[in-house]
Amino acid sequence: MIETEALRNQFQRQFEALGGHVFYASNSERLPVVLASAYQAMVDRYLPDGPLQVVYWLNLDLSVLDLEGILGGIRGTQCICWPQGSRQHAVQEKWRDLLAESQVGITGAAWAAADTGSVALYSSPSTGLLPSLLMPIHIILLNQKRIQPSVSDGLKKLYQESETQGRMPPLVKLITGPSMTADIEGQLVIGVHGPTAIGVVVYE
Amino acid sequence: MAGQLPIDSRPWPVRRDQALQDKTMQQTIQFVTRRVANAKVAAYTAYPEGERLRQRAVGVKRRSVENMEEHLAVFAQQVEAHGGQVHRAKTAADAIRTVLEVAKNHGVQRVIKTKSMVTEELELNRAFESVGIAVRETDLGEYIIQLAHEKPSHILAPAAHKNRAQIEALFDQDAAAYHTEPPASDDILALTQYARRRLREEFLAADMGVTGGNFLVAETGTLVLITNEGNADMVTTLPPILVSVVGVEKIVADWPGLTEVIQQPALSGVGQRLSSYTTMVSGTRGTDQWEGPDEWHVVLLDNGRTLLKDTPFEDVLSCIRCGACLNVCPVFRQVGGHAYGSVYPGPIGIVETPLLTNFEVLPELPSVLCTLCHACGEACPMDIDLPGHIVQLRKIKRDRHMDAAGVTRSYRWWARFWATPHGYRRSIRWARWGQRWFVRHGRIQSAPGLAGGWFNTRDMPPVASPTFHEWWERTRGKGHRS
């Protein structure tokens, strides 16, 4: 479809202009290969040394993706699935440490906006924000069907979903580029608190 | 009820002279303001929809403020329906009391904060420290000025007055105090990496997070926070208790309204279509959720804001704190934020500081820190009539007899002359006669009486002989009349 392709291109242009990286898998069979090379390129560039631990969750359409199998061969990467369902406080504490010690977060996305180059994540029992928060590298797997023309369209979608759900997710986060600051002498620096490097793998 | 704002109580000439002598501040503030002002222009140029969005956003803010009370009631209802608690604070003191009570009830020891002008307005950090609670600012600029025990010099870039050498010295001291490795150099990247490493420990150890808020959505009970660093995500996701202190004027009626305004702070503030992170909180963590606060308190702060409702100054409540008026103001570019003596500097500070406090503090602002060049009026994305308000504030001061008697008399005398062409010409003839005692090296360098102050920091060319008017009268003026 020409329209989705135009949206994908616009999203890519915006996201790259912000300093993000975009990779593209033209069909689901190609996704493992594209993801592996995207992952390899990003860790080699931003974290050339040291062990690699990935914390991840995926959207339902990718539940069969074997991340361990895809990434395990790259510098001995360990993959840990972000837990689902209810939890106890003590467990959360442990998870927080684990997340703080990991190098890469891989997540799905709720939607993306082409006009601003944004990606939206929700906190929900099966999707979370922590893997996008503490690690130096964040990679997002984005089904191109989720790309909305504009951030207003995305927010409208969030609103409609919340009407069916009966409530807004307690936390929603729109990511529009890597963590950055210009607080020292007005000079732009990438990677203050959040990820230094952010990549999106768009798949069909 | 008038609000309370913390001020620098030193008189204006002291604050002014200090600013004019601080070359480091002048250099960095001029660089930062120019860079951001240019980025804003470039962003609008590259984004054709931007101007239409901006106009719609103005409408949303104006309408939301009109029925503020109604929307605030809906907001409170929604937040409470989703596990949060809403507190109304009439004054700064009320807000501080509420926040400290929440902290005390949970035995909180460590607080992490996002950047928030409202908490600057409350001097909340000092309040925490006075009861023995450690508080850490996590926005890089705020962290720097917290270490320096200073106040923000710019609404958006709090440490815009400091250079890297000064910041390295602060970080070295901090590293020594916390027994950790100091920054590798005064390179800006190295300094930022130091802050990332140091603040990471604080994020993970904190038991309460405190945020401000860019927007509140009544319909859904949502708080919206905008940052580029990602610190608001840490503060809202990690600690079990979250307190958000937000001015009542941040309310937006409904979700469609939010979609109209959400891009404005970044577009006009830093020239991005959206900031790197937009964080929305709509309640506490559900029982089946892993993330989000266990407890969420929203403190809605008035502190003089509703005084502005239904007055000619109501549009001031549309301010989104983007800093665009500061970045284009020629006075701000020279003296920086500290010279204003208020937490809110620049044109918006000139207007808001006397209005929020009913002229109780810093009443000199509208008179001495504005040249009426109207740059702020053009830059304001919310169409706030800043230059018009500054003129009105001067008028109110005169009506309330707040100016020194000598000043009022001089202006009245001056106005009497310049109100007619005849009076103007006469004053010029007198000035030409009188200036001979004050001209040095071809410029007027001083003047008698009150006018003398004007020449403290500048000079002016002498009255010409003949003046343009006289020349015109003698040559072409005559020709046309015949």
Interface residues (C-beta under 8 A of the other chain):
Chain A: Q14 L18 P83 G85 S86 R87 Q92 W95 R96 D97 A100 D115 T116 G117 S118 S123 S124 P125 G128 L129 L130 S132 L133 L134 V151 S152 L155 K156 Y159 S162 R167 M168 P169 P170 L171 V172 K173 L174 I175 T176 G177 P178 S179 M180 T181 A182 D183 I184 E185 G186 Q187 V189 G191 V192 H193 G194 P195
Chain B: T28 F31 V32 R35 V36 E49 H82 G83 T138 D139 L140 G141 I144 A157 P158 A159 A160 K162 N163 R164 I167 I188 L189 L191 T192 Q193 A195 R196 L199 R200 F203 L204 T220 G221 T222 N228 E229 G230 N231 D233 M234 T236 T237 L238 W255 P256 L258 T259 E260 I262 Q263 V270 Q272 R273 L274 S275 S276 Y277 T278 T279 M280 V281 S282 G283 T284 R285 G286 T287 D288 Q289 W290 E291 G292 P293
